Amino acid sequence: MTNPIDVTVRVDPACPWAWLTWCWLAEVERVRPVRLTTSLFDLAEVNRGAEADERRLRAHQASETALRALVAARRAGGDAALAALYREIGEAHHEGSDALDDARMLTRALSAAGLDPALTATLSDPSLQAELLREHREAVESGAFGVPTLVVAGAPPTFGPILDARITGEDAGELWDRVSWLVSADRFFELKRPRTRRPDVGHHRVAAA
């Protein structure tokens, strides 16, 4: 790959929209000169003390367990290990229906990502939570307010794009060609339209029926 474009995407494992954007960017990395880094954002911290309902509170609490696992993965194997574990967690949770704080799911995901499954025994280490919150605060200070958040070649962070299904191959590349130009434009600020569908992925699709 010659002179790849550095792209960072911020995710929280609880968010299906962030999962679909990440899957798109992982496919873009395969078909365009892009180097993707996966970074973390903590929706539980954003909503702490102000959750809309008990269901969302439980979902965000479970996601913090998965987020600590992702921090542990990065400690063990760098950014590539974090991305590999995020992929396995996303397949298990969004494409399947495993809970994000299910120890058996996390053990399987760690193993599938090529990491030591015994890392699940370290997730109560308070330094993992501290590192997660530092990363989250840095994201907020840079201008991020939710997920997915995209940073292209050091440009200001952009929320989105929000996709409702997995996009592959050249379709992913062509979407990237347009999105990357737009978010790099000096005068671009915001573009949004109403969401008319739930994410067309895994158990989220079933829930919409």
KEROPA-153240 format. One record per residue (C-alpha): residue in one letter; x, y, z. Coordinates in Angstrom, 2 decimals. Each point is the difference from the previous one (the first is absolute). Layout:
<vodren res="A" x="X" y="Y" z="Z"/>
...
// end
This chain:
<vodren res="M" x="0.00" y="0.00" z="0.00"/>
<vodren res="T" x="1.45" y="3.37" z="-1.07"/>
<vodren res="N" x="-0.63" y="3.04" z="2.20"/>
<vodren res="P" x="-3.14" y="-1.33" z="1.68"/>
<vodren res="I" x="-2.48" y="2.45" z="1.51"/>
<vodren res="D" x="-0.18" y="-0.28" z="3.78"/>
<vodren res="V" x="-3.57" y="-0.44" z="1.18"/>
<vodren res="T" x="-1.18" y="-0.33" z="3.59"/>
<vodren res="V" x="-3.48" y="-1.14" z="0.94"/>
<vodren res="R" x="-1.31" y="0.25" z="3.55"/>
<vodren res="V" x="-2.38" y="-2.72" z="1.10"/>
<vodren res="D" x="-1.92" y="-1.36" z="2.97"/>
<vodren res="P" x="-0.87" y="-3.72" z="-0.24"/>
<vodren res="A" x="-3.61" y="0.73" z="1.03"/>
<vodren res="C" x="-0.75" y="2.03" z="-3.13"/>
<vodren res="P" x="-1.14" y="-1.89" z="-3.12"/>
<vodren res="W" x="0.44" y="3.11" z="-2.15"/>
<vodren res="A" x="3.67" y="0.23" z="1.05"/>
<vodren res="W" x="0.39" y="-3.71" z="-0.78"/>
<vodren res="L" x="-1.34" y="0.46" z="-3.54"/>
<vodren res="T" x="2.24" y="3.02" z="-0.62"/>
<vodren res="W" x="3.00" y="-1.94" z="1.31"/>
<vodren res="C" x="-0.81" y="-2.96" z="-2.27"/>
<vodren res="W" x="-0.21" y="2.39" z="-2.95"/>
<vodren res="L" x="3.37" y="1.56" z="0.83"/>
<vodren res="A" x="1.61" y="-3.42" z="0.47"/>
<vodren res="E" x="-1.19" y="-0.80" z="-3.51"/>
<vodren res="V" x="1.26" y="3.37" z="-1.25"/>
<vodren res="E" x="3.43" y="-0.87" z="1.40"/>
<vodren res="R" x="-0.05" y="-3.05" z="-2.27"/>
<vodren res="V" x="-0.87" y="1.90" z="-3.22"/>
<vodren res="R" x="1.51" y="3.47" z="0.50"/>
<vodren res="P" x="3.36" y="1.35" z="1.31"/>
<vodren res="V" x="-1.27" y="0.50" z="3.55"/>
<vodren res="R" x="1.56" y="-0.88" z="3.35"/>
<vodren res="L" x="-2.76" y="-0.42" z="2.59"/>
<vodren res="T" x="0.40" y="0.47" z="3.74"/>
<vodren res="T" x="-2.81" y="-0.94" z="2.36"/>
<vodren res="S" x="-0.36" y="2.22" z="3.07"/>
<vodren res="L" x="-2.45" y="-0.07" z="2.88"/>
<vodren res="F" x="-2.84" y="2.17" z="1.23"/>
<vodren res="D" x="-2.01" y="-0.74" z="3.15"/>
<vodren res="L" x="-3.75" y="0.50" z="-0.36"/>
<vodren res="A" x="-0.46" y="-1.04" z="3.63"/>
<vodren res="E" x="2.10" y="2.98" z="1.06"/>
<vodren res="V" x="-1.98" y="2.37" z="-2.24"/>
<vodren res="N" x="-3.28" y="-1.19" z="1.52"/>
<vodren res="R" x="1.12" y="-0.66" z="3.56"/>
<vodren res="G" x="-2.72" y="1.09" z="2.40"/>
<vodren res="A" x="-2.35" y="0.94" z="-2.82"/>
<vodren res="E" x="-0.96" y="-3.28" z="-1.69"/>
<vodren res="A" x="-3.36" y="0.10" z="-1.76"/>
<vodren res="D" x="-1.09" y="-3.37" z="1.38"/>
<vodren res="E" x="1.23" y="-3.15" z="1.76"/>
<vodren res="R" x="0.56" y="-1.84" z="-3.28"/>
<vodren res="R" x="2.45" y="2.59" z="-1.27"/>
<vodren res="L" x="1.73" y="0.17" z="3.36"/>
<vodren res="R" x="0.61" y="-3.75" z="-0.06"/>
<vodren res="A" x="1.16" y="0.12" z="-3.62"/>
<vodren res="H" x="2.53" y="2.73" z="0.69"/>
<vodren res="Q" x="1.26" y="-1.70" z="3.15"/>
<vodren res="A" x="0.50" y="-3.22" z="-1.95"/>
<vodren res="S" x="1.80" y="1.91" z="-2.72"/>
<vodren res="E" x="2.46" y="1.43" z="2.52"/>
<vodren res="T" x="1.04" y="-3.57" z="0.79"/>
<vodren res="A" x="0.67" y="-0.59" z="-3.71"/>
<vodren res="L" x="1.80" y="3.34" z="-0.22"/>
<vodren res="R" x="2.34" y="-1.04" z="2.82"/>
<vodren res="A" x="0.69" y="-3.21" z="-1.91"/>
<vodren res="L" x="0.91" y="2.09" z="-3.04"/>
<vodren res="V" x="2.40" y="2.10" z="2.09"/>
<vodren res="A" x="1.56" y="-3.21" z="1.31"/>
<vodren res="A" x="0.34" y="-1.31" z="-3.55"/>
<vodren res="R" x="1.81" y="3.15" z="-1.10"/>
<vodren res="R" x="2.37" y="-0.30" z="2.95"/>
<vodren res="A" x="0.73" y="-3.58" z="-1.02"/>
<vodren res="G" x="0.35" y="0.45" z="-3.75"/>
<vodren res="G" x="-0.41" y="3.62" z="-1.08"/>
<vodren res="D" x="-2.58" y="1.54" z="-2.31"/>
<vodren res="A" x="-0.23" y="-3.10" z="-2.20"/>
<vodren res="A" x="-0.98" y="-2.12" z="2.99"/>
<vodren res="L" x="-2.67" y="2.51" z="1.05"/>
<vodren res="A" x="-1.47" y="-0.01" z="-3.52"/>
<vodren res="A" x="0.05" y="-3.79" z="-0.19"/>
<vodren res="L" x="-1.82" y="-0.30" z="3.31"/>
<vodren res="Y" x="-2.52" y="2.69" z="-0.96"/>
<vodren res="R" x="-0.79" y="-2.00" z="-3.13"/>
<vodren res="E" x="-0.60" y="-3.18" z="2.00"/>
<vodren res="I" x="-2.11" y="1.79" z="2.62"/>
<vodren res="G" x="-2.05" y="1.69" z="-2.71"/>
<vodren res="E" x="-0.67" y="-3.26" z="-1.80"/>
<vodren res="A" x="-1.07" y="-1.63" z="3.28"/>
<vodren res="H" x="-2.15" y="2.87" z="1.26"/>
<vodren res="H" x="-1.41" y="1.82" z="-3.03"/>
<vodren res="E" x="-0.06" y="-2.80" z="-2.54"/>
<vodren res="G" x="-0.94" y="-2.46" z="2.75"/>
<vodren res="S" x="-1.62" y="0.82" z="3.29"/>
<vodren res="D" x="2.66" y="-0.60" z="2.66"/>
<vodren res="A" x="0.09" y="2.46" z="2.89"/>
<vodren res="L" x="3.00" y="2.30" z="0.03"/>
<vodren res="D" x="0.88" y="-0.91" z="3.59"/>
<vodren res="D" x="-0.38" y="-3.76" z="-0.49"/>
<vodren res="A" x="3.30" y="-1.44" z="1.20"/>
<vodren res="R" x="-0.33" y="-3.03" z="-2.24"/>
<vodren res="M" x="-0.52" y="2.20" z="-3.07"/>
<vodren res="L" x="2.99" y="2.16" z="0.89"/>
<vodren res="T" x="2.16" y="-3.08" z="0.57"/>
<vodren res="R" x="-0.96" y="-1.39" z="-3.42"/>
<vodren res="A" x="0.53" y="3.40" z="-1.64"/>
<vodren res="L" x="3.45" y="0.40" z="1.52"/>
<vodren res="S" x="1.00" y="-3.45" z="-1.18"/>
<vodren res="A" x="-1.37" y="0.60" z="-3.51"/>
<vodren res="A" x="1.92" y="3.30" z="-0.15"/>
<vodren res="G" x="3.25" y="-1.83" z="0.80"/>
<vodren res="L" x="0.22" y="1.31" z="3.55"/>
<vodren res="D" x="0.31" y="-1.70" z="3.36"/>
<vodren res="P" x="-3.54" y="-0.86" z="1.15"/>
<vodren res="A" x="1.23" y="0.33" z="3.59"/>
<vodren res="L" x="-0.17" y="3.78" z="-0.51"/>
<vodren res="T" x="-3.64" y="-0.24" z="1.09"/>
<vodren res="A" x="1.28" y="-0.52" z="3.55"/>
<vodren res="T" x="1.62" y="3.46" z="-0.05"/>
<vodren res="L" x="-3.06" y="2.07" z="-0.95"/>
<vodren res="S" x="-0.61" y="1.21" z="3.56"/>
<vodren res="D" x="3.45" y="1.66" z="-0.01"/>
<vodren res="P" x="-0.82" y="3.68" z="0.74"/>
<vodren res="S" x="2.85" y="1.16" z="-2.24"/>
<vodren res="L" x="-1.93" y="-1.28" z="-3.04"/>
<vodren res="Q" x="-2.98" y="2.20" z="0.87"/>
<vodren res="A" x="2.31" y="2.95" z="0.67"/>
<vodren res="E" x="1.68" y="-0.44" z="-3.39"/>
<vodren res="L" x="-3.39" y="-0.26" z="-1.71"/>
<vodren res="L" x="-1.24" y="3.21" z="1.61"/>
<vodren res="R" x="3.21" y="1.85" z="-0.93"/>
<vodren res="E" x="-0.50" y="-1.03" z="-3.62"/>
<vodren res="H" x="-3.65" y="1.02" z="0.17"/>
<vodren res="R" x="0.84" y="3.44" z="1.43"/>
<vodren res="E" x="2.61" y="0.55" z="-2.72"/>
<vodren res="A" x="-2.65" y="-0.83" z="-2.60"/>
<vodren res="V" x="-2.48" y="2.45" z="1.52"/>
<vodren res="E" x="2.64" y="2.72" z="0.26"/>
<vodren res="S" x="0.77" y="-0.48" z="-3.70"/>
<vodren res="G" x="-3.66" y="0.62" z="-0.89"/>
<vodren res="A" x="-1.52" y="-3.50" z="-0.02"/>
<vodren res="F" x="-3.45" y="-0.32" z="1.55"/>
<vodren res="G" x="-1.19" y="-3.46" z="-1.05"/>
<vodren res="V" x="0.68" y="-3.01" z="-2.17"/>
<vodren res="P" x="0.97" y="-0.66" z="-2.65"/>
<vodren res="T" x="2.45" y="2.89" z="-0.22"/>
<vodren res="L" x="2.35" y="0.19" z="-2.95"/>
<vodren res="V" x="3.35" y="1.80" z="-0.23"/>
<vodren res="V" x="1.60" y="0.06" z="-3.46"/>
<vodren res="A" x="3.66" y="1.01" z="-0.32"/>
<vodren res="G" x="-0.14" y="2.22" z="3.07"/>
<vodren res="A" x="-3.09" y="1.97" z="-1.11"/>
<vodren res="P" x="-2.52" y="1.03" z="2.67"/>
<vodren res="P" x="-2.15" y="-2.90" z="1.26"/>
<vodren res="T" x="-3.23" y="-0.74" z="-1.86"/>
<vodren res="F" x="-2.95" y="-1.90" z="1.43"/>
<vodren res="G" x="-0.92" y="-2.80" z="-2.40"/>
<vodren res="P" x="-0.57" y="-1.02" z="-2.64"/>
<vodren res="I" x="-2.99" y="-1.98" z="1.24"/>
<vodren res="L" x="-0.65" y="-3.07" z="-2.14"/>
<vodren res="D" x="-2.88" y="-2.43" z="0.42"/>
<vodren res="A" x="1.67" y="-3.11" z="-1.48"/>
<vodren res="R" x="3.41" y="-1.50" z="-0.71"/>
<vodren res="I" x="1.56" y="1.30" z="-3.23"/>
<vodren res="T" x="2.71" y="-2.01" z="-1.72"/>
<vodren res="G" x="2.41" y="0.03" z="-2.91"/>
<vodren res="E" x="0.06" y="2.84" z="-2.48"/>
<vodren res="D" x="-3.28" y="1.36" z="1.40"/>
<vodren res="A" x="1.88" y="0.66" z="3.23"/>
<vodren res="G" x="2.84" y="1.61" z="-1.90"/>
<vodren res="E" x="-2.26" y="2.28" z="-2.01"/>
<vodren res="L" x="-1.79" y="1.18" z="3.13"/>
<vodren res="W" x="3.39" y="0.70" z="1.57"/>
<vodren res="D" x="1.07" y="2.06" z="-3.03"/>
<vodren res="R" x="-2.92" y="2.35" z="0.58"/>
<vodren res="V" x="0.02" y="0.07" z="3.81"/>
<vodren res="S" x="3.74" y="0.59" z="0.27"/>
<vodren res="W" x="-0.18" y="2.94" z="-2.37"/>
<vodren res="L" x="-2.92" y="1.53" z="1.88"/>
<vodren res="V" x="1.39" y="-0.27" z="3.53"/>
<vodren res="S" x="3.33" y="1.41" z="-1.19"/>
<vodren res="A" x="-1.63" y="3.07" z="-1.55"/>
<vodren res="D" x="0.96" y="3.10" z="1.97"/>
<vodren res="R" x="-3.50" y="1.54" z="0.07"/>
<vodren res="F" x="-1.98" y="-3.19" z="0.66"/>
<vodren res="F" x="-1.82" y="-0.01" z="3.34"/>
<vodren res="E" x="-3.02" y="-2.30" z="0.13"/>
<vodren res="L" x="-2.31" y="-2.13" z="-2.14"/>
<vodren res="K" x="-2.86" y="-2.01" z="1.50"/>
<vodren res="R" x="-3.34" y="-1.59" z="-0.85"/>
<vodren res="P" x="-2.56" y="-1.92" z="2.10"/>
<vodren res="R" x="0.64" y="-3.68" z="0.70"/>
<vodren res="T" x="-2.93" y="-1.92" z="-1.45"/>
<vodren res="R" x="1.20" y="-3.55" z="0.74"/>
<vodren res="R" x="1.69" y="-1.97" z="2.74"/>
<vodren res="P" x="3.44" y="-1.45" z="-0.82"/>
<vodren res="D" x="-0.35" y="-2.94" z="-2.36"/>
<vodren res="V" x="2.30" y="-2.26" z="2.01"/>
<vodren res="G" x="-0.40" y="-3.07" z="2.17"/>
<vodren res="H" x="-2.33" y="0.17" z="2.99"/>
<vodren res="H" x="-0.67" y="3.70" z="-0.64"/>
<vodren res="R" x="-1.76" y="-1.02" z="-3.22"/>
<vodren res="V" x="-2.09" y="-2.56" z="1.88"/>
<vodren res="A" x="-0.94" y="2.58" z="2.64"/>
<vodren res="A" x="-1.36" y="2.29" z="-2.71"/>
<vodren res="A" x="-2.43" y="-2.62" z="-1.33"/>
// end
